[in-house]
């Protein structure tokens, strides 16, 4: 009997390590990509080009931007996995409880750590440096501050506004049963960016302090109302809340982006194109459709670089010009494509480990860099080759240790707590699943694209929880 029970247990589950193509193997490539993106972003803010030979540095500067490359690679990873995480659960409330515990505690602790370590007068933490502290805190608490004309609490937090808006849109599409239409959405964003480029004005809603205050407090009220609906667990209220969040994200993004509109729209086109890759892999859409949609998004991203990223506009995208934009954008897609092609292989542990700590690394690397500069009195560019190598090794070693501590002491415990809270809420107030609507793709658990409902979902690998990256503009 004992042997029978053991065989049954193996047949029903088994470990991810034992199964070919299990969770670790199939999702390790995402961690590896996040690790690459995080390292590149950290080196970008380190001004690593100034430590390279002049000719090599100049070539990289004119043909690629490390910050933009890292950002787009992070966004592709988020686009691939975030909708998968929502649809695997089939439960909007559970998804958002997970997101809340995944993002907010590390950000709060990250800002606190940064304030504690940065030298006096350093401006890398702007949360309490605007003269409007309550407004700044409220805006950053929504993580939509970059669309409301408010300084980012940490400079790198601007990408969290794009991540949050993407989550809102994905949630809204899921709530109305249109979440599998990622291809048309990606193409639409890219097409509008390609045609209108710089003709769509940015920051049209915040023109002075009064308009900014009104917008911030209005958004706070809307977000609180929408999350109250989403977390209620009731289907009708969940849909109302999800649609409210989606509309809010679109309105803010389209009318009050700080970045040029062609860049803002291409970020969302790229994220939804990442989702298209996921859907094609799962057989949810035709592969030809996926190739055409992603091909158009990539072509639009390249064309946009040559059409609009010049004549001073490159100063707003923090790149050197058209070639730098194109090289960075194509580089991110090529790296993502290589990772996807090798997704069934096991990746080196250092890369997957780096991907695990990437969110903490993303939040803390700039304050740590500024603190090290102050403590060690290191010149911006050490005069000798040995000095350059030593300074680079010191910087990378310290930020990795600090990020690993943040990951172990903050990220993992709060994620564990989030899972416990989610289970407790489900037991106390059952609900959160959305029954299918009468039109479009099903909005409920069957949306995972895996036959067999909940039992099949239980056997799927758990998607990696992905944080945002940043070029830290």
C-alpha positions in Angstrom: 0.0 0.0 0.0 2.8 2.4 0.8 4.4 1.7 -2.6 1.1 2.3 -4.3 0.7 5.6 -2.5 4.2 6.7 -3.4 3.6 5.9 -7.1 0.3 7.7 -7.0 1.9 10.8 -5.5 4.6 10.8 -8.2 2.0 10.4 -10.9 -0.2 13.2 -9.5 2.6 15.7 -8.9 6.3 14.9 -8.8 8.9 17.6 -8.4 9.7 20.3 -10.9 13.3 19.1 -10.9 12.2 15.6 -11.8 9.9 16.5 -14.6 11.6 17.4 -17.9 10.8 20.9 -18.7 9.5 21.5 -15.2 8.9 24.9 -13.5 12.6 25.5 -12.8 13.7 24.7 -16.3 10.9 26.5 -18.1 11.0 29.7 -16.1 14.7 30.0 -15.4 15.1 31.9 -18.6 12.9 34.7 -17.3 15.1 35.0 -14.2 18.2 35.0 -16.4 16.8 37.8 -18.5 15.9 39.8 -15.5 19.4 39.3 -14.1 20.9 40.5 -17.4 18.6 43.6 -17.4 19.3 44.4 -13.8 23.1 44.2 -14.2 23.0 46.3 -17.3 20.9 49.0 -15.6 23.2 49.0 -12.6 26.2 49.5 -14.9 24.4 52.2 -16.9 24.0 54.3 -13.7 27.6 53.5 -12.8 28.6 55.3 -16.0 30.5 52.2 -17.1 31.2 53.7 -20.5 33.5 56.2 -18.9 35.7 53.3 -17.7 36.0 51.8 -21.2 38.5 52.7 -23.9 37.3 55.9 -25.7 36.6 54.3 -29.1 34.6 51.4 -27.6 32.7 53.8 -25.3 31.9 56.1 -28.3 30.7 53.2 -30.4 28.4 51.9 -27.7 27.1 55.4 -26.9 26.1 56.2 -30.5 24.7 52.7 -31.3 23.0 51.7 -28.1 21.8 53.0 -24.7 22.3 50.6 -21.8 19.4 52.1 -19.9 16.8 51.9 -22.7 18.0 48.3 -23.5 17.5 47.2 -19.8 14.1 48.9 -19.6 12.8 47.3 -22.8 14.1 43.9 -21.7 12.4 44.2 -18.4 9.1 45.3 -20.0 9.2 42.3 -22.4 9.6 39.9 -19.5 6.7 41.6 -17.6 4.5 41.5 -20.7 5.2 37.8 -21.1 4.5 36.7 -17.5 2.2 39.1 -15.8 -1.0 38.2 -17.8 0.0 34.6 -17.4 0.1 35.1 -13.6 -3.4 36.6 -13.6 -4.9 34.0 -15.9 -3.3 31.1 -14.0 -5.1 32.2 -10.9 -8.3 33.1 -12.7 -9.0 35.3 -9.7 -8.5 39.1 -9.9 -8.5 39.5 -6.1 -5.8 36.9 -5.6 -3.7 38.4 -8.3 -3.8 41.9 -6.8 -3.2 40.7 -3.3 0.0 39.0 -4.7 0.9 42.2 -6.5 0.4 44.4 -3.4 2.7 42.3 -1.3 5.2 41.9 -4.2 5.7 45.6 -4.9 4.7 47.9 -2.0 6.7 46.6 0.9 10.1 46.5 -1.0 9.5 50.0 -2.3 8.7 51.3 1.2 11.7 49.6 2.7 13.9 50.6 -0.3 13.0 54.3 0.2 13.6 54.0 3.9 17.0 52.4 3.4 17.9 55.0 0.8 17.0 57.8 3.1 19.1 56.2 5.8 22.3 55.7 3.8 22.6 58.5 1.3 24.9 61.4 2.1 23.4 64.7 3.2 22.2 66.9 0.3 22.0 64.0 -2.1 19.1 64.2 -4.4 18.6 60.6 -5.4 15.6 60.3 -3.1 13.1 63.0 -4.0 10.1 61.9 -2.0 10.4 64.6 0.7 12.2 67.2 -1.4 9.4 68.7 -3.4 7.9 71.0 -0.8 4.5 69.2 -1.2 5.2 66.1 0.9 1.6 64.8 1.3 1.0 65.1 -2.4 4.3 63.4 -3.3 3.7 60.5 -0.9 0.1 60.1 -2.1 1.2 60.0 -5.7 4.1 57.6 -5.2 1.8 55.4 -3.1 -0.3 54.8 -6.2 2.8 54.2 -8.2 1.3 56.3 -11.0 3.3 59.4 -10.1 5.1 59.6 -13.4 1.7 60.2 -15.1 0.7 62.9 -12.6 3.5 65.4 -12.8 5.0 64.3 -9.5 8.7 63.5 -8.9 9.5 59.8 -8.4 10.3 59.0 -4.8 13.3 57.1 -6.1 14.5 58.1 -9.6 14.2 54.6 -10.8 10.5 54.3 -9.8 9.4 55.9 -13.1 9.1 52.5 -14.7 6.8 51.3 -11.9 4.2 53.7 -13.3 4.3 51.9 -16.6 4.2 48.6 -14.9 1.2 49.6 -12.8 -0.7 51.0 -15.8 0.0 47.8 -17.7 -1.4 45.7 -14.8 -4.5 47.9 -14.8 -5.1 47.5 -18.5 -4.5 43.7 -18.3 -6.9 43.4 -15.4 -9.6 45.4 -17.3 -9.2 43.3 -20.4 -9.4 40.1 -18.3 -12.5 41.3 -16.5 -14.4 41.9 -19.8 -13.2 38.7 -21.4 -10.9 40.4 -24.0 -7.5 39.5 -22.5 -6.5 37.2 -25.4 -6.6 40.1 -27.8 -3.1 41.1 -26.9 -2.0 41.1 -30.6 -4.5 43.8 -31.8 -3.8 45.9 -28.6 0.0 45.7 -29.2 -0.4 46.6 -32.9 -2.8 49.5 -32.0 -0.3 51.1 -29.5 2.6 50.7 -32.0 0.5 52.1 -34.9 -0.5 55.2 -33.0 3.1 55.8 -31.9 4.3 55.3 -35.5 1.7 57.7 -37.1 1.4 60.4 -34.5 4.9 60.3 -33.0 5.5 63.6 -31.3 2.2 65.3 -32.3 0.4 64.0 -29.2 1.1 66.5 -26.4 2.4 65.3 -23.0 1.5 66.7 -19.6 -1.8 68.2 -20.7 -3.5 67.6 -17.3 -0.9 69.1 -14.9 0.1 72.7 -15.7 0.6 74.1 -12.2 0.7 73.0 -8.5 -3.1 73.3 -8.1 -3.9 71.1 -11.1 -1.3 68.6 -9.9 -2.8 68.5 -6.4 -6.3 68.0 -7.8 -5.2 65.3 -10.1 -3.3 63.4 -7.4 -6.1 63.4 -4.9 -8.7 62.6 -7.5 -6.6 59.6 -8.7 -6.1 58.4 -5.1 -9.9 58.4 -4.5 -10.5 56.5 -7.8 -7.8 53.9 -7.0 -9.2 53.4 -3.5 -12.7 52.9 -4.9 -11.5 50.6 -7.6 -9.5 48.4 -5.3 -12.4 48.3 -2.9 -14.4 46.8 -5.7 -11.7 44.4 -6.9 -10.9 43.1 -3.4 -14.6 42.6 -2.6 -14.6 39.2 -4.4 -18.0 39.9 -5.9 -18.0 39.4 -9.7 -20.0 42.6 -10.7 -18.0 44.8 -8.3 -14.7 43.3 -9.5 -15.6 44.1 -13.1 -16.5 47.6 -12.2 -13.2 48.1 -10.3 -11.1 46.5 -13.0 -12.7 48.6 -15.8 -12.2 51.7 -13.7 -8.5 50.9 -13.2 -8.0 50.2 -16.9 -9.7 53.5 -18.0 -7.8 55.5 -15.4 -4.5 54.0 -16.6 -5.3 54.8 -20.3 -6.4 58.4 -19.6 -3.3 59.2 -17.5 -1.0 57.5 -19.9 -2.5 59.2 -23.0 -2.9 62.7 -21.6 -0.2 63.2 -19.0 2.9 61.2 -19.8 6.2 62.8 -18.9 8.1 61.0 -21.7 7.5 61.7 -25.4 4.3 59.9 -26.5 6.1 57.8 -29.1 8.2 56.3 -26.3 5.3 55.9 -23.9 3.1 54.1 -26.5 6.0 51.9 -27.6 6.6 50.8 -24.1 3.0 49.5 -23.9 3.2 48.0 -27.4 6.3 46.1 -26.3 4.7 44.8 -23.1 1.6 43.6 -25.0 3.9 42.1 -27.7 5.6 40.1 -24.9 2.1 38.8 -24.0 1.6 37.8 -27.6 4.7 35.6 -27.4 3.2 33.9 -24.3 -0.1 33.3 -26.1 1.5 31.8 -29.2 3.7 29.5 -27.0 0.5 28.3 -25.2 -1.4 27.8 -28.4 -3.9 30.4 -27.5 -3.4 32.3 -30.8 -2.2 31.3 -34.2 1.6 31.5 -34.5 1.4 33.4 -37.8 -0.7 36.1 -36.1 2.0 36.3 -33.3 4.8 36.6 -35.8 3.0 39.4 -37.7 2.0 41.3 -34.6 5.5 41.1 -33.0 7.1 41.8 -36.3 5.1 45.0 -36.7 5.8 46.1 -33.2 9.6 45.6 -33.8 9.5 47.4 -37.1 7.5 50.3 -35.6 10.0 50.6 -32.8 12.9 50.8 -35.3 11.1 53.3 -37.6 10.1 55.5 -34.6 13.7 55.8 -33.7 14.6 57.2 -37.1 11.4 59.2 -37.4 11.3 61.0 -34.1 14.3 60.5 -31.9 16.3 63.4 -33.1 16.3 67.2 -33.3 16.4 67.5 -29.6 13.8 64.8 -28.9 16.6 62.4 -27.9 17.2 64.6 -24.8 13.8 63.5 -23.6 14.5 59.8 -24.2 17.9 60.1 -22.7 19.6 58.5 -25.7 22.3 59.8 -28.1 20.1 59.7 -31.2 18.2 57.5 -33.7 20.9 54.8 -33.9 21.1 54.5 -30.1 17.3 54.1 -29.8 17.2 51.5 -32.6 20.2 49.5 -31.3 18.8 49.4 -27.8 15.3 48.4 -28.8 16.5 45.7 -31.2 19.1 44.5 -28.7 16.3 44.0 -26.1 14.2 42.0 -28.5 17.2 39.9 -29.7 18.1 39.1 -26.1 14.5 38.2 -25.3 14.4 36.0 -28.4 17.6 34.2 -27.4 16.2 33.6 -23.9 12.9 32.3 -25.4 14.7 30.0 -27.8 16.7 28.5 -24.9 13.8 28.4 -22.5 13.8 24.6 -22.1 17.5 24.6 -21.0 18.8 25.2 -17.5 20.5 28.6 -17.2 23.6 29.3 -15.1 22.7 29.7 -11.4 24.5 33.1 -11.1 22.1 34.5 -13.7 19.0 33.1 -12.1 20.2 34.2 -8.7 20.8 37.7 -10.1 17.3 37.6 -11.5 15.9 36.7 -8.1 17.4 39.8 -6.5 16.8 42.1 -9.5 13.9 44.1 -7.9 16.0 44.9 -4.8 19.0 45.7 -7.1 16.8 47.9 -9.2 15.5 49.9 -6.2 18.8 50.3 -4.3 21.7 50.5 -6.7 21.6 54.3 -7.2 21.5 55.2 -3.4 24.2 52.6 -2.7 26.4 54.1 -5.5 26.0 57.6 -4.2 26.8 56.5 -0.7 29.9 54.6 -1.8 31.1 57.6 -3.7 30.8 59.7 -0.5 32.3 57.2 1.9 35.2 56.1 -0.3 35.8 59.5 -1.9 36.2 57.8 -5.3 36.7 60.1 -8.3 34.0 59.8 -11.0 36.6 58.1 -13.3 39.6 56.5 -11.5 42.8 57.6 -13.2 44.4 54.1 -13.6 43.2 50.9 -15.2 43.7 49.1 -11.9 41.7 51.7 -10.1 38.8 51.4 -12.6 38.7 47.6 -12.2 38.9 47.8 -8.4 36.1 50.5 -8.2 33.9 48.4 -10.5 34.3 45.2 -8.5 33.7 47.1 -5.2 30.5 48.6 -6.6 29.1 45.4 -8.0 30.0 43.4 -4.8 28.4 45.9 -2.5 25.1 46.3 -4.4 24.7 42.6 -4.8 25.2 41.9 -1.1 22.8 44.7 -0.2 20.3 43.5 -2.7 20.6 39.9 -1.5 19.9 41.0 2.1 16.9 43.0 0.9 15.6 40.0 -1.0 16.1 37.6 1.9 14.9 39.9 4.7 12.1 41.8 2.9 11.0 40.3 -0.4 10.7 36.7 0.5 9.0 37.1 3.9 6.4 39.6 2.6 5.7 37.4 -0.4 5.1 34.5 2.0 2.9 36.7 4.1 1.0 37.7 1.0 0.2 34.1 0.1 -1.0 33.5 3.7 -3.2 36.6 3.5 -4.6 35.6 0.2 -5.6 32.1 1.5 -7.1 33.6 4.6 -9.2 36.1 2.6 -10.4 33.3 0.3 -11.5 31.3 3.3 -13.1 34.2 5.0 -14.7 35.8 2.0 -14.9 33.3 -0.9 -15.0 34.9 -4.3 -12.9 36.7 -6.8 -13.4 34.4 -9.8 -15.1 36.0 -12.8 -17.7 33.9 -14.6 -17.4 34.0 -18.4 -19.2 36.8 -20.2 -21.6 36.2 -23.1 -19.1 37.6 -25.6 -15.3 37.3 -26.3 -12.9 34.9 -24.7 -13.8 33.4 -21.3 -12.8 35.6 -18.4 -12.7 32.9 -15.8 -10.3 30.1 -14.9 -10.6 28.4 -18.3 -8.7 31.4 -19.7 -5.4 29.8 -18.8 -5.6 27.9 -22.1 -5.0 24.6 -20.2 -7.6 22.0 -20.5 -9.0 20.5 -17.4 -9.8 23.6 -15.3 -8.4 23.9 -11.8 -6.7 20.5 -11.7 -4.7 21.3 -14.8 -3.8 24.8 -13.4 -2.5 23.2 -10.3 0.0 21.2 -12.3 1.3 24.3 -14.2 4.6 25.9 -13.2 4.0 28.9 -11.1 5.0 32.0 -13.1 7.9 34.1 -11.9 6.8 37.2 -10.1 8.5 39.9 -12.0 9.3 43.4 -10.8 10.1 46.4 -13.0 13.3 47.6 -14.4 14.6 51.0 -14.9 17.0 53.2 -16.7 16.4 55.7 -13.9 15.7 58.9 -15.8 
